[in-house]
Amino acid sequence: MSLLEKVGEQGAFAIKAEVDRALKQIGDDPSAAAHYAGNILEATFKHYLKESGVTHMESATLAELWPLVRESLGINPKDLESKDLKKISSGLNSIVDGTMHLRNNRSAAHGKSIEASERARLSSRHARLVVNSASTLAEYVMDCLKDRQIGKRAS
């Protein structure tokens, strides 16, 4: 089941809207796609936290949301014993951090001038990388949420 099918099944339409926007912009406006990749993660993290009953500010940034999600999922690298899982969870941190920095520095976010936006323009392949990376992490978080909800119903 794809991320879009999962978010539809779970009623997470804000995530679907961001994925749709990102995918439509990869070829035409890669910088916008990078911006929407960050939105995919923010929408996913807020949905996860809300559904999991974890208190957070609605105005929280990606940098503030990710640690809450990571702790709730139990995937903080410093808390894991397995070296392999530490590496993978560190990679997830890198996806969030890289997406956040691309959105802030290379997308059209923050009112850049046309000249600055052109200098920072991303290629389609880079936009595809960030959108697909964000989508993969979002899909993992949605899977964890579904597993948690199924576990609660079985209890």
Beta strands, then each sheet from edge to edge (+ up, - down):
end
